[in-house]
Amino acid sequence: MAREHEDFRPMLEQLNRAFPDKDFLKREDIAKFCGCSLRTVDRRFSKEKTVFGVSKVSLAKLLCNMKGAV
């Protein structure tokens, strides 16, 4: 069974504090949280996007895995 990244829960908590009323984030929300452009959001998170946006859980996992690459 796969273990979760050690920073996953703190990252999810940061997302919950930043967006307490949302389960799915739009590209504008992600850009604001990450401090990047909409174009960067489109390139990095396009595979995770659904009709509703990107879930906070998926985004937390992606951000933890990208930590060294960002």
All heavy atoms as TSV, in Angstrom:
chain	resi	resn	atom	element	x	y	z
A	1	MET	N	N	0.842	-1.170	0.000
A	1	MET	CA	C	0.000	0.000	0.000
A	1	MET	C	C	0.895	1.245	0.000
A	1	MET	O	O	1.866	1.330	0.738
A	1	MET	CB	C	-0.887	-0.010	1.242
A	1	MET	CG	C	-1.850	1.118	1.267
A	1	MET	SD	S	-3.325	0.700	2.166
A	1	MET	CE	C	-3.156	1.649	3.629
A	2	ALA	N	N	0.544	2.189	-0.818
A	2	ALA	CA	C	1.337	3.408	-0.945
A	2	ALA	C	C	1.145	4.310	0.271
A	2	ALA	O	O	0.040	4.418	0.807
A	2	ALA	CB	C	0.936	4.159	-2.201
A	3	ARG	N	N	2.234	4.942	0.680
A	3	ARG	CA	C	2.170	5.879	1.800
A	3	ARG	C	C	1.957	7.280	1.249
A	3	ARG	O	O	2.438	7.619	0.175
A	3	ARG	CB	C	3.466	5.832	2.587
A	3	ARG	CG	C	3.672	4.506	3.277
A	3	ARG	CD	C	4.970	4.467	4.034
A	3	ARG	NE	N	5.132	5.640	4.880
A	3	ARG	CZ	C	6.302	6.135	5.256
A	3	ARG	NH1	N	7.416	5.567	4.859
A	3	ARG	NH2	N	6.372	7.191	6.035
A	4	GLU	N	N	1.272	8.085	2.024
A	4	GLU	CA	C	1.088	9.462	1.581
A	4	GLU	C	C	2.355	10.264	1.866
A	4	GLU	O	O	3.119	9.943	2.778
A	4	GLU	CB	C	-0.129	10.099	2.230
A	4	GLU	CG	C	-0.012	10.352	3.695
A	4	GLU	CD	C	-1.295	10.898	4.313
A	4	GLU	OE1	O	-2.384	10.556	3.842
A	4	GLU	OE2	O	-1.182	11.651	5.268
A	5	HIS	N	N	2.569	11.273	1.082
A	5	HIS	CA	C	3.727	12.140	1.235
A	5	HIS	C	C	3.664	12.816	2.606
A	5	HIS	O	O	2.587	13.162	3.091
A	5	HIS	CB	C	3.722	13.189	0.124
A	5	HIS	CG	C	5.000	13.911	-0.046
A	5	HIS	ND1	N	5.361	14.951	0.766
A	5	HIS	CD2	C	6.002	13.745	-0.930
A	5	HIS	CE1	C	6.535	15.406	0.393
A	5	HIS	NE2	N	6.951	14.693	-0.646
A	6	GLU	N	N	4.819	13.023	3.223
A	6	GLU	CA	C	4.849	13.593	4.574
A	6	GLU	C	C	4.283	15.010	4.635
A	6	GLU	O	O	3.813	15.453	5.675
A	6	GLU	CB	C	6.267	13.589	5.130
A	6	GLU	CG	C	7.233	14.453	4.364
A	6	GLU	CD	C	8.656	14.335	4.863
A	6	GLU	OE1	O	9.061	13.229	5.229
A	6	GLU	OE2	O	9.340	15.371	4.881
A	7	ASP	N	N	4.286	15.729	3.527
A	7	ASP	CA	C	3.762	17.096	3.493
A	7	ASP	C	C	2.317	17.173	3.013
A	7	ASP	O	O	1.760	18.277	2.909
A	7	ASP	CB	C	4.629	17.966	2.580
A	7	ASP	CG	C	6.028	18.143	3.122
A	7	ASP	OD1	O	6.183	18.137	4.364
A	7	ASP	OD2	O	6.962	18.287	2.315
A	8	PHE	N	N	1.707	16.026	2.727
A	8	PHE	CA	C	0.355	16.027	2.165
A	8	PHE	C	C	-0.655	16.683	3.103
A	8	PHE	O	O	-1.395	17.570	2.711
A	8	PHE	CB	C	-0.095	14.608	1.806
A	8	PHE	CG	C	-1.546	14.530	1.432
A	8	PHE	CD1	C	-1.986	15.019	0.216
A	8	PHE	CD2	C	-2.480	13.997	2.307
A	8	PHE	CE1	C	-3.325	14.973	-0.136
A	8	PHE	CE2	C	-3.817	13.940	1.971
A	8	PHE	CZ	C	-4.245	14.433	0.751
A	9	ARG	N	N	-0.699	16.250	4.333
A	9	ARG	CA	C	-1.705	16.787	5.273
A	9	ARG	C	C	-1.508	18.279	5.546
A	9	ARG	O	O	-2.483	19.029	5.536
A	9	ARG	CB	C	-1.715	15.985	6.555
A	9	ARG	CG	C	-2.092	14.528	6.288
A	9	ARG	CD	C	-3.166	14.023	7.156
A	9	ARG	NE	N	-3.441	12.636	6.796
A	9	ARG	CZ	C	-4.634	12.198	6.519
A	9	ARG	NH1	N	-5.665	13.003	6.591
A	9	ARG	NH2	N	-4.831	10.942	6.199
A	10	PRO	N	N	-0.269	18.746	5.781
A	10	PRO	CA	C	-0.104	20.198	5.941
A	10	PRO	C	C	-0.496	20.986	4.686
A	10	PRO	O	O	-1.080	22.071	4.792
A	10	PRO	CB	C	1.389	20.357	6.243
A	10	PRO	CG	C	1.815	19.048	6.783
A	10	PRO	CD	C	0.960	18.029	6.110
A	11	MET	N	N	-0.206	20.436	3.509
A	11	MET	CA	C	-0.577	21.108	2.271
A	11	MET	C	C	-2.095	21.175	2.127
A	11	MET	O	O	-2.660	22.212	1.770
A	11	MET	CB	C	0.027	20.380	1.062
A	11	MET	CG	C	-0.270	21.038	-0.263
A	11	MET	SD	S	0.440	22.677	-0.445
A	11	MET	CE	C	2.166	22.281	-0.536
A	12	LEU	N	N	-2.768	20.076	2.434
A	12	LEU	CA	C	-4.231	20.048	2.366
A	12	LEU	C	C	-4.821	21.032	3.372
A	12	LEU	O	O	-5.802	21.718	3.071
A	12	LEU	CB	C	-4.748	18.630	2.610
A	12	LEU	CG	C	-6.237	18.421	2.437
A	12	LEU	CD1	C	-6.701	18.812	1.041
A	12	LEU	CD2	C	-6.601	16.968	2.730
A	13	GLU	N	N	-4.230	21.128	4.534
A	13	GLU	CA	C	-4.701	22.081	5.544
A	13	GLU	C	C	-4.540	23.521	5.045
A	13	GLU	O	O	-5.423	24.353	5.252
A	13	GLU	CB	C	-3.947	21.880	6.855
A	13	GLU	CG	C	-4.412	22.786	7.968
A	13	GLU	CD	C	-5.880	22.631	8.322
A	13	GLU	OE1	O	-6.410	21.506	8.237
A	13	GLU	OE2	O	-6.513	23.650	8.669
A	14	GLN	N	N	-3.439	23.823	4.383
A	14	GLN	CA	C	-3.247	25.161	3.818
A	14	GLN	C	C	-4.315	25.467	2.771
A	14	GLN	O	O	-4.857	26.576	2.727
A	14	GLN	CB	C	-1.871	25.288	3.169
A	14	GLN	CG	C	-0.754	25.443	4.135
A	14	GLN	CD	C	0.583	25.617	3.414
A	14	GLN	OE1	O	0.681	25.470	2.191
A	14	GLN	NE2	N	1.612	25.925	4.174
A	15	LEU	N	N	-4.613	24.482	1.932
A	15	LEU	CA	C	-5.658	24.666	0.923
A	15	LEU	C	C	-7.019	24.861	1.582
A	15	LEU	O	O	-7.816	25.691	1.139
A	15	LEU	CB	C	-5.689	23.470	-0.035
A	15	LEU	CG	C	-4.538	23.404	-1.025
A	15	LEU	CD1	C	-4.479	22.027	-1.682
A	15	LEU	CD2	C	-4.674	24.486	-2.081
A	16	ASN	N	N	-7.291	24.109	2.644
A	16	ASN	CA	C	-8.568	24.257	3.341
A	16	ASN	C	C	-8.696	25.621	4.007
A	16	ASN	O	O	-9.786	26.191	4.037
A	16	ASN	CB	C	-8.738	23.143	4.383
A	16	ASN	CG	C	-9.094	21.825	3.749
A	16	ASN	OD1	O	-9.733	21.775	2.707
A	16	ASN	ND2	N	-8.679	20.737	4.365
A	17	ARG	N	N	-7.592	26.149	4.537
A	17	ARG	CA	C	-7.626	27.480	5.137
A	17	ARG	C	C	-7.787	28.566	4.074
A	17	ARG	O	O	-8.489	29.551	4.288
A	17	ARG	CB	C	-6.367	27.744	5.951
A	17	ARG	CG	C	-6.492	27.246	7.372
A	17	ARG	CD	C	-5.314	27.660	8.219
A	17	ARG	NE	N	-4.374	26.521	8.182
A	17	ARG	CZ	C	-3.082	26.620	7.966
A	17	ARG	NH1	N	-2.522	27.778	7.802
A	17	ARG	NH2	N	-2.329	25.547	7.933
A	18	ALA	N	N	-7.143	28.376	2.941
A	18	ALA	CA	C	-7.221	29.377	1.871
A	18	ALA	C	C	-8.583	29.369	1.170
A	18	ALA	O	O	-9.070	30.416	0.739
A	18	ALA	CB	C	-6.112	29.136	0.849
A	19	PHE	N	N	-9.183	28.191	1.058
A	19	PHE	CA	C	-10.467	28.045	0.354
A	19	PHE	C	C	-11.415	27.180	1.173
A	19	PHE	O	O	-11.741	26.048	0.797
A	19	PHE	CB	C	-10.246	27.401	-1.026
A	19	PHE	CG	C	-9.241	28.125	-1.871
A	19	PHE	CD1	C	-7.937	27.665	-1.988
A	19	PHE	CD2	C	-9.592	29.288	-2.543
A	19	PHE	CE1	C	-7.010	28.328	-2.762
A	19	PHE	CE2	C	-8.665	29.959	-3.326
A	19	PHE	CZ	C	-7.375	29.485	-3.439
A	20	PRO	N	N	-11.908	27.688	2.305
A	20	PRO	CA	C	-12.733	26.860	3.196
A	20	PRO	C	C	-14.093	26.467	2.618
A	20	PRO	O	O	-14.655	25.443	3.009
A	20	PRO	CB	C	-12.914	27.748	4.431
A	20	PRO	CG	C	-12.724	29.138	3.941
A	20	PRO	CD	C	-11.736	29.043	2.811
A	21	ASP	N	N	-14.597	27.237	1.679
A	21	ASP	CA	C	-15.934	26.986	1.153
A	21	ASP	C	C	-15.938	26.218	-0.170
A	21	ASP	O	O	-16.988	26.037	-0.770
A	21	ASP	CB	C	-16.671	28.313	0.973
A	21	ASP	CG	C	-15.918	29.271	0.064
A	21	ASP	OD1	O	-14.681	29.131	-0.051
A	21	ASP	OD2	O	-16.564	30.150	-0.530
A	22	LYS	N	N	-14.771	25.747	-0.613
A	22	LYS	CA	C	-14.685	25.075	-1.914
A	22	LYS	C	C	-14.059	23.690	-1.773
A	22	LYS	O	O	-13.137	23.497	-0.999
A	22	LYS	CB	C	-13.822	25.886	-2.885
A	22	LYS	CG	C	-14.379	27.249	-3.214
A	22	LYS	CD	C	-13.496	27.959	-4.205
A	22	LYS	CE	C	-14.086	29.305	-4.580
A	22	LYS	NZ	N	-13.267	29.971	-5.595
A	23	ASP	N	N	-14.582	22.741	-2.551
A	23	ASP	CA	C	-13.974	21.409	-2.651
A	23	ASP	C	C	-13.147	21.294	-3.927
A	23	ASP	O	O	-12.184	20.539	-3.976
A	23	ASP	CB	C	-15.042	20.320	-2.645
A	23	ASP	CG	C	-15.722	20.187	-1.294
A	23	ASP	OD1	O	-15.035	20.408	-0.272
A	23	ASP	OD2	O	-16.924	19.890	-1.259
A	24	PHE	N	N	-13.559	22.026	-4.949
A	24	PHE	CA	C	-12.862	22.036	-6.231
A	24	PHE	C	C	-12.414	23.459	-6.532
A	24	PHE	O	O	-13.157	24.411	-6.311
A	24	PHE	CB	C	-13.784	21.539	-7.354
A	24	PHE	CG	C	-14.102	20.082	-7.245
A	24	PHE	CD1	C	-15.167	19.640	-6.482
A	24	PHE	CD2	C	-13.330	19.139	-7.905
A	24	PHE	CE1	C	-15.458	18.294	-6.375
A	24	PHE	CE2	C	-13.614	17.796	-7.808
A	24	PHE	CZ	C	-14.676	17.371	-7.041
A	25	LEU	N	N	-11.189	23.590	-7.036
A	25	LEU	CA	C	-10.629	24.901	-7.297
A	25	LEU	C	C	-10.541	25.168	-8.796
A	25	LEU	O	O	-10.194	24.283	-9.572
A	25	LEU	CB	C	-9.234	25.001	-6.677
A	25	LEU	CG	C	-9.175	24.734	-5.174
A	25	LEU	CD1	C	-7.739	24.797	-4.690
A	25	LEU	CD2	C	-10.043	25.709	-4.417
A	26	LYS	N	N	-10.831	26.387	-9.164
A	26	LYS	CA	C	-10.713	26.814	-10.556
A	26	LYS	C	C	-9.280	27.238	-10.812
A	26	LYS	O	O	-8.492	27.434	-9.897
A	26	LYS	CB	C	-11.670	27.969	-10.826
A	26	LYS	CG	C	-13.105	27.559	-10.667
A	26	LYS	CD	C	-14.028	28.676	-10.997
A	26	LYS	CE	C	-15.455	28.167	-10.770
A	26	LYS	NZ	N	-16.465	28.980	-11.321
A	27	ARG	N	N	-8.942	27.390	-12.073
A	27	ARG	CA	C	-7.569	27.749	-12.446
A	27	ARG	C	C	-7.130	29.059	-11.813
A	27	ARG	O	O	-5.985	29.206	-11.405
A	27	ARG	CB	C	-7.374	27.790	-13.965
A	27	ARG	CG	C	-8.583	27.989	-14.767
A	27	ARG	CD	C	-8.454	27.810	-16.271
A	27	ARG	NE	N	-7.329	28.413	-16.923
A	27	ARG	CZ	C	-7.379	29.543	-17.626
A	27	ARG	NH1	N	-8.496	30.208	-17.755
A	27	ARG	NH2	N	-6.312	30.010	-18.199
A	28	GLU	N	N	-8.052	29.999	-11.676
A	28	GLU	CA	C	-7.710	31.276	-11.057
A	28	GLU	C	C	-7.333	31.097	-9.588
A	28	GLU	O	O	-6.419	31.745	-9.079
A	28	GLU	CB	C	-8.876	32.266	-11.180
A	28	GLU	CG	C	-9.182	32.698	-12.601
A	28	GLU	CD	C	-10.071	31.714	-13.365
A	28	GLU	OE1	O	-10.521	30.696	-12.782
A	28	GLU	OE2	O	-10.306	31.962	-14.555
A	29	ASP	N	N	-8.067	30.205	-8.884
A	29	ASP	CA	C	-7.775	29.919	-7.482
A	29	ASP	C	C	-6.387	29.291	-7.337
A	29	ASP	O	O	-5.622	29.659	-6.447
A	29	ASP	CB	C	-8.813	28.956	-6.894
A	29	ASP	CG	C	-10.225	29.504	-6.917
A	29	ASP	OD1	O	-10.392	30.732	-6.778
A	29	ASP	OD2	O	-11.164	28.690	-7.068
A	30	ILE	N	N	-6.086	28.359	-8.221
A	30	ILE	CA	C	-4.790	27.672	-8.168
A	30	ILE	C	C	-3.661	28.651	-8.455
A	30	ILE	O	O	-2.632	28.642	-7.775
A	30	ILE	CB	C	-4.764	26.484	-9.155
A	30	ILE	CG1	C	-5.824	25.453	-8.769
A	30	ILE	CG2	C	-3.382	25.846	-9.189
A	30	ILE	CD1	C	-6.061	24.376	-9.808
A	31	ALA	N	N	-3.862	29.509	-9.440
A	31	ALA	CA	C	-2.835	30.502	-9.781
A	31	ALA	C	C	-2.569	31.433	-8.604
A	31	ALA	O	O	-1.414	31.734	-8.281
A	31	ALA	CB	C	-3.265	31.300	-11.007
A	32	LYS	N	N	-3.621	31.857	-7.934
A	32	LYS	CA	C	-3.476	32.737	-6.776
A	32	LYS	C	C	-2.741	32.020	-5.651
A	32	LYS	O	O	-1.828	32.571	-5.038
A	32	LYS	CB	C	-4.857	33.197	-6.307
A	32	LYS	CG	C	-4.830	34.122	-5.132
A	32	LYS	CD	C	-6.231	34.527	-4.742
A	32	LYS	CE	C	-6.219	35.371	-3.480
A	32	LYS	NZ	N	-7.564	35.711	-3.038
A	33	PHE	N	N	-3.114	30.779	-5.369
A	33	PHE	CA	C	-2.502	30.014	-4.284
A	33	PHE	C	C	-1.028	29.737	-4.563
A	33	PHE	O	O	-0.186	29.860	-3.679
A	33	PHE	CB	C	-3.255	28.692	-4.074
A	33	PHE	CG	C	-2.728	27.875	-2.933
A	33	PHE	CD1	C	-3.087	28.175	-1.633
A	33	PHE	CD2	C	-1.870	26.813	-3.157
A	33	PHE	CE1	C	-2.592	27.426	-0.572
A	33	PHE	CE2	C	-1.373	26.062	-2.111
A	33	PHE	CZ	C	-1.742	26.367	-0.808
A	34	CYS	N	N	-0.723	29.366	-5.797
A	34	CYS	CA	C	0.655	29.003	-6.165
A	34	CYS	C	C	1.511	30.209	-6.538
A	34	CYS	O	O	2.736	30.088	-6.623
A	34	CYS	CB	C	0.643	28.021	-7.334
A	34	CYS	SG	S	-0.092	26.441	-6.929
A	35	GLY	N	N	0.873	31.339	-6.802
A	35	GLY	CA	C	1.612	32.512	-7.211
A	35	GLY	C	C	2.187	32.384	-8.603
A	35	GLY	O	O	3.331	32.778	-8.859
A	36	CYS	N	N	1.399	31.820	-9.508
A	36	CYS	CA	C	1.862	31.656	-10.885
A	36	CYS	C	C	0.779	32.128	-11.849
A	36	CYS	O	O	-0.311	32.513	-11.443
A	36	CYS	CB	C	2.229	30.188	-11.151
A	36	CYS	SG	S	0.865	29.038	-10.989
A	37	SER	N	N	1.084	32.085	-13.131
A	37	SER	CA	C	0.141	32.553	-14.145
A	37	SER	C	C	-0.876	31.461	-14.489
A	37	SER	O	O	-0.674	30.282	-14.188
A	37	SER	CB	C	0.896	32.950	-15.411
A	37	SER	OG	O	1.436	31.799	-16.036
A	38	LEU	N	N	-1.932	31.881	-15.161
A	38	LEU	CA	C	-2.944	30.920	-15.618
A	38	LEU	C	C	-2.345	29.953	-16.639
A	38	LEU	O	O	-2.727	28.782	-16.682
A	38	LEU	CB	C	-4.139	31.654	-16.225
A	38	LEU	CG	C	-4.987	32.464	-15.250
A	38	LEU	CD1	C	-6.078	33.217	-15.997
A	38	LEU	CD2	C	-5.599	31.571	-14.190
A	39	ARG	N	N	-1.435	30.439	-17.434
A	39	ARG	CA	C	-0.774	29.580	-18.435
A	39	ARG	C	C	0.007	28.460	-17.741
A	39	ARG	O	O	-0.029	27.303	-18.177
A	39	ARG	CB	C	0.149	30.417	-19.304
A	39	ARG	CG	C	0.772	29.645	-20.413
A	39	ARG	CD	C	1.562	30.549	-21.315
A	39	ARG	NE	N	2.191	29.740	-22.346
A	39	ARG	CZ	C	3.107	30.177	-23.159
A	39	ARG	NH1	N	3.508	31.430	-23.097
A	39	ARG	NH2	N	3.628	29.387	-24.054
A	40	THR	N	N	0.700	28.786	-16.667
A	40	THR	CA	C	1.441	27.777	-15.916
A	40	THR	C	C	0.481	26.762	-15.300
A	40	THR	O	O	0.745	25.561	-15.325
A	40	THR	CB	C	2.288	28.438	-14.810
A	40	THR	OG1	O	3.191	29.351	-15.432
A	40	THR	CG2	C	3.066	27.417	-14.012
A	41	VAL	N	N	-0.624	27.237	-14.776
A	41	VAL	CA	C	-1.639	26.334	-14.214
A	41	VAL	C	C	-2.142	25.391	-15.298
A	41	VAL	O	O	-2.260	24.180	-15.068
A	41	VAL	CB	C	-2.812	27.130	-13.601
A	41	VAL	CG1	C	-3.971	26.215	-13.241
A	41	VAL	CG2	C	-2.348	27.903	-12.382
A	42	ASP	N	N	-2.428	25.911	-16.471
A	42	ASP	CA	C	-2.907	25.078	-17.575
A	42	ASP	C	C	-1.895	24.000	-17.946
A	42	ASP	O	O	-2.258	22.855	-18.199
A	42	ASP	CB	C	-3.222	25.933	-18.805
A	42	ASP	CG	C	-4.444	26.814	-18.600
A	42	ASP	OD1	O	-5.239	26.528	-17.678
A	42	ASP	OD2	O	-4.592	27.792	-19.349
A	43	ARG	N	N	-0.621	24.363	-17.970
A	43	ARG	CA	C	0.413	23.392	-18.340
A	43	ARG	C	C	0.603	22.325	-17.270
A	43	ARG	O	O	0.750	21.153	-17.580
A	43	ARG	CB	C	1.747	24.097	-18.582
A	43	ARG	CG	C	1.874	24.675	-19.960
A	43	ARG	CD	C	3.279	25.167	-20.254
A	43	ARG	NE	N	3.488	26.467	-19.595
A	43	ARG	CZ	C	4.447	26.719	-18.711
A	43	ARG	NH1	N	5.309	25.804	-18.378
A	43	ARG	NH2	N	4.560	27.911	-18.164
A	44	ARG	N	N	0.616	22.726	-16.019
A	44	ARG	CA	C	0.955	21.794	-14.945
A	44	ARG	C	C	-0.212	20.959	-14.429
A	44	ARG	O	O	-0.010	19.865	-13.920
A	44	ARG	CB	C	1.567	22.551	-13.777
A	44	ARG	CG	C	2.920	23.105	-14.122
A	44	ARG	CD	C	3.607	23.629	-12.912
A	44	ARG	NE	N	4.948	24.090	-13.270
A	44	ARG	CZ	C	5.672	24.872	-12.533
A	44	ARG	NH1	N	5.223	25.295	-11.378
A	44	ARG	NH2	N	6.866	25.241	-12.927
A	45	PHE	N	N	-1.434	21.481	-14.542
A	45	PHE	CA	C	-2.564	20.803	-13.906
A	45	PHE	C	C	-3.678	20.422	-14.871
A	45	PHE	O	O	-4.760	20.047	-14.437
A	45	PHE	CB	C	-3.132	21.683	-12.790
A	45	PHE	CG	C	-2.105	22.095	-11.780
A	45	PHE	CD1	C	-1.646	23.398	-11.731
A	45	PHE	CD2	C	-1.588	21.185	-10.886
A	45	PHE	CE1	C	-0.693	23.784	-10.805
A	45	PHE	CE2	C	-0.633	21.555	-9.951
A	45	PHE	CZ	C	-0.185	22.857	-9.913
A	46	SER	N	N	-3.442	20.483	-16.164
A	46	SER	CA	C	-4.511	20.207	-17.139
A	46	SER	C	C	-5.027	18.781	-17.054
A	46	SER	O	O	-6.204	18.529	-17.288
A	46	SER	CB	C	-4.036	20.512	-18.554
A	46	SER	OG	O	-2.965	19.657	-18.912
A	47	LYS	N	N	-4.185	17.829	-16.696
A	47	LYS	CA	C	-4.611	16.428	-16.630
A	47	LYS	C	C	-5.547	16.163	-15.463
A	47	LYS	O	O	-6.327	15.224	-15.494
A	47	LYS	CB	C	-3.395	15.515	-16.513
A	47	LYS	CG	C	-2.524	15.522	-17.737
A	47	LYS	CD	C	-1.328	14.641	-17.553
A	47	LYS	CE	C	-0.420	14.732	-18.762
A	47	LYS	NZ	N	0.811	13.978	-18.583
A	48	GLU	N	N	-5.478	16.981	-14.438
A	48	GLU	CA	C	-6.284	16.786	-13.234
A	48	GLU	C	C	-7.630	17.490	-13.297
A	48	GLU	O	O	-8.480	17.256	-12.449
A	48	GLU	CB	C	-5.515	17.287	-12.005
A	48	GLU	CG	C	-4.231	16.561	-11.767
A	48	GLU	CD	C	-4.416	15.084	-11.501
A	48	GLU	OE1	O	-5.375	14.709	-10.798
A	48	GLU	OE2	O	-3.617	14.289	-12.017
A	49	LYS	N	N	-7.807	18.361	-14.274
A	49	LYS	CA	C	-9.002	19.186	-14.338
A	49	LYS	C	C	-10.229	18.348	-14.703
A	49	LYS	O	O	-10.171	17.512	-15.592
A	49	LYS	CB	C	-8.803	20.299	-15.360
A	49	LYS	CG	C	-9.850	21.369	-15.294
A	49	LYS	CD	C	-9.475	22.576	-16.112
A	49	LYS	CE	C	-9.386	22.259	-17.568
A	49	LYS	NZ	N	-9.201	23.407	-18.422
A	50	THR	N	N	-11.314	18.581	-13.993
A	50	THR	CA	C	-12.596	17.955	-14.305
A	50	THR	C	C	-13.583	19.062	-14.640
A	50	THR	O	O	-13.217	20.230	-14.718
A	50	THR	CB	C	-13.126	17.151	-13.096
A	50	THR	OG1	O	-13.408	18.065	-12.026
A	50	THR	CG2	C	-12.131	16.111	-12.635
A	51	VAL	N	N	-14.826	18.697	-14.805
A	51	VAL	CA	C	-15.873	19.683	-15.076
A	51	VAL	C	C	-15.948	20.698	-13.937
A	51	VAL	O	O	-16.197	21.872	-14.146
A	51	VAL	CB	C	-17.236	18.975	-15.257
A	51	VAL	CG1	C	-18.359	19.979	-15.390
A	51	VAL	CG2	C	-17.187	18.040	-16.443
A	52	PHE	N	N	-15.686	20.229	-12.717
A	52	PHE	CA	C	-15.807	21.077	-11.534
A	52	PHE	C	C	-14.537	21.866	-11.236
A	52	PHE	O	O	-14.549	22.796	-10.457
A	52	PHE	CB	C	-16.145	20.232	-10.312
A	52	PHE	CG	C	-17.371	19.399	-10.492
A	52	PHE	CD1	C	-17.279	18.038	-10.648
A	52	PHE	CD2	C	-18.621	19.990	-10.520
A	52	PHE	CE1	C	-18.407	17.268	-10.825
A	52	PHE	CE2	C	-19.759	19.235	-10.697
A	52	PHE	CZ	C	-19.662	17.856	-10.847
A	53	GLY	N	N	-13.423	21.468	-11.787
A	53	GLY	CA	C	-12.126	22.069	-11.493
A	53	GLY	C	C	-11.188	20.990	-10.979
A	53	GLY	O	O	-11.321	19.820	-11.325
A	54	VAL	N	N	-10.246	21.378	-10.123
A	54	VAL	CA	C	-9.292	20.437	-9.542
A	54	VAL	C	C	-9.622	20.293	-8.065
A	54	VAL	O	O	-9.756	21.298	-7.359
A	54	VAL	CB	C	-7.839	20.941	-9.711
A	54	VAL	CG1	C	-6.857	20.003	-9.058
A	54	VAL	CG2	C	-7.509	21.119	-11.186
A	55	SER	N	N	-9.758	19.058	-7.587
A	55	SER	CA	C	-10.072	18.863	-6.177
A	55	SER	C	C	-8.879	19.265	-5.316
A	55	SER	O	O	-7.723	19.173	-5.737
A	55	SER	CB	C	-10.455	17.409	-5.894
A	55	SER	OG	O	-9.316	16.583	-5.902
A	56	LYS	N	N	-9.164	19.709	-4.101
A	56	LYS	CA	C	-8.091	20.116	-3.195
A	56	LYS	C	C	-7.191	18.939	-2.846
A	56	LYS	O	O	-5.979	19.103	-2.715
A	56	LYS	CB	C	-8.678	20.726	-1.921
A	56	LYS	CG	C	-9.277	22.103	-2.143
A	56	LYS	CD	C	-9.588	22.818	-0.851
A	56	LYS	CE	C	-10.853	22.334	-0.238
A	56	LYS	NZ	N	-11.307	23.169	0.892
A	57	VAL	N	N	-7.749	17.750	-2.760
A	57	VAL	CA	C	-6.951	16.556	-2.460
A	57	VAL	C	C	-5.977	16.281	-3.603
A	57	VAL	O	O	-4.786	16.052	-3.375
A	57	VAL	CB	C	-7.862	15.332	-2.200
A	57	VAL	CG1	C	-7.053	14.068	-2.097
A	57	VAL	CG2	C	-8.698	15.544	-0.940
A	58	SER	N	N	-6.459	16.318	-4.836
A	58	SER	CA	C	-5.587	16.091	-6.000
A	58	SER	C	C	-4.506	17.159	-6.088
A	58	SER	O	O	-3.343	16.863	-6.359
A	58	SER	CB	C	-6.394	16.104	-7.300
A	58	SER	OG	O	-7.265	15.015	-7.346
A	59	LEU	N	N	-4.885	18.401	-5.837
A	59	LEU	CA	C	-3.919	19.484	-5.900
A	59	LEU	C	C	-2.855	19.337	-4.812
A	59	LEU	O	O	-1.668	19.538	-5.075
A	59	LEU	CB	C	-4.632	20.831	-5.775
A	59	LEU	CG	C	-3.749	22.062	-5.899
A	59	LEU	CD1	C	-3.034	22.092	-7.242
A	59	LEU	CD2	C	-4.566	23.325	-5.706
A	60	ALA	N	N	-3.253	18.959	-3.620
A	60	ALA	CA	C	-2.287	18.760	-2.533
A	60	ALA	C	C	-1.290	17.665	-2.899
A	60	ALA	O	O	-0.086	17.819	-2.689
A	60	ALA	CB	C	-3.011	18.417	-1.233
A	61	LYS	N	N	-1.772	16.569	-3.463
A	61	LYS	CA	C	-0.875	15.481	-3.889
A	61	LYS	C	C	0.091	15.962	-4.955
A	61	LYS	O	O	1.292	15.691	-4.893
A	61	LYS	CB	C	-1.692	14.305	-4.437
A	61	LYS	CG	C	-2.423	13.520	-3.397
A	61	LYS	CD	C	-3.224	12.405	-4.060
A	61	LYS	CE	C	-4.102	11.676	-3.069
A	61	LYS	NZ	N	-4.922	10.650	-3.728
A	62	LEU	N	N	-0.422	16.673	-5.946
A	62	LEU	CA	C	0.428	17.167	-7.027
A	62	LEU	C	C	1.472	18.147	-6.515
A	62	LEU	O	O	2.637	18.078	-6.913
A	62	LEU	CB	C	-0.429	17.848	-8.093
A	62	LEU	CG	C	-1.251	16.918	-8.969
A	62	LEU	CD1	C	-2.252	17.720	-9.779
A	62	LEU	CD2	C	-0.339	16.141	-9.884
A	63	LEU	N	N	1.076	19.045	-5.651
A	63	LEU	CA	C	2.017	20.028	-5.133
A	63	LEU	C	C	3.108	19.368	-4.298
A	63	LEU	O	O	4.260	19.787	-4.341
A	63	LEU	CB	C	1.287	21.098	-4.324
A	63	LEU	CG	C	0.393	22.034	-5.141
A	63	LEU	CD1	C	-0.404	22.941	-4.207
A	63	LEU	CD2	C	1.204	22.857	-6.118
A	64	CYS	N	N	2.760	18.345	-3.548
A	64	CYS	CA	C	3.771	17.623	-2.769
A	64	CYS	C	C	4.769	16.912	-3.686
A	64	CYS	O	O	5.963	16.912	-3.423
A	64	CYS	CB	C	3.122	16.601	-1.839
A	64	CYS	SG	S	2.277	17.336	-0.440
A	65	ASN	N	N	4.282	16.336	-4.757
A	65	ASN	CA	C	5.154	15.631	-5.691
A	65	ASN	C	C	5.989	16.587	-6.537
A	65	ASN	O	O	7.054	16.216	-7.011
A	65	ASN	CB	C	4.332	14.716	-6.604
A	65	ASN	CG	C	3.765	13.551	-5.845
A	65	ASN	OD1	O	4.327	13.101	-4.855
A	65	ASN	ND2	N	2.625	13.063	-6.281
A	66	MET	N	N	5.516	17.814	-6.717
A	66	MET	CA	C	6.229	18.787	-7.534
A	66	MET	C	C	7.160	19.655	-6.703
A	66	MET	O	O	7.881	20.461	-7.253
A	66	MET	CB	C	5.219	19.721	-8.231
A	66	MET	CG	C	4.324	19.049	-9.216
A	66	MET	SD	S	3.079	20.183	-9.814
A	66	MET	CE	C	4.036	21.189	-10.915
A	67	LYS	N	N	7.149	19.493	-5.425
A	67	LYS	CA	C	7.867	20.400	-4.522
A	67	LYS	C	C	9.303	20.662	-4.959
A	67	LYS	O	O	9.744	21.789	-4.987
A	67	LYS	CB	C	7.843	19.838	-3.104
A	67	LYS	CG	C	7.867	20.894	-2.070
A	67	LYS	CD	C	7.592	20.282	-0.723
A	67	LYS	CE	C	7.363	21.378	0.284
A	67	LYS	NZ	N	7.144	20.884	1.594
A	68	GLY	N	N	10.025	19.646	-5.337
A	68	GLY	CA	C	11.401	19.840	-5.774
A	68	GLY	C	C	11.497	20.395	-7.179
A	68	GLY	O	O	12.502	20.993	-7.551
A	69	ALA	N	N	10.448	20.225	-7.977
A	69	ALA	CA	C	10.480	20.640	-9.373
A	69	ALA	C	C	10.012	22.064	-9.586
A	69	ALA	O	O	10.200	22.631	-10.638
A	69	ALA	CB	C	9.635	19.689	-10.208
A	70	VAL	N	N	9.357	22.647	-8.594
A	70	VAL	CA	C	8.790	23.983	-8.759
A	70	VAL	C	C	9.818	25.042	-8.575
A	70	VAL	O	O	10.724	24.999	-7.865
A	70	VAL	CB	C	7.616	24.203	-7.781
A	70	VAL	CG1	C	7.090	25.618	-7.861
A	70	VAL	CG2	C	6.503	23.234	-8.073
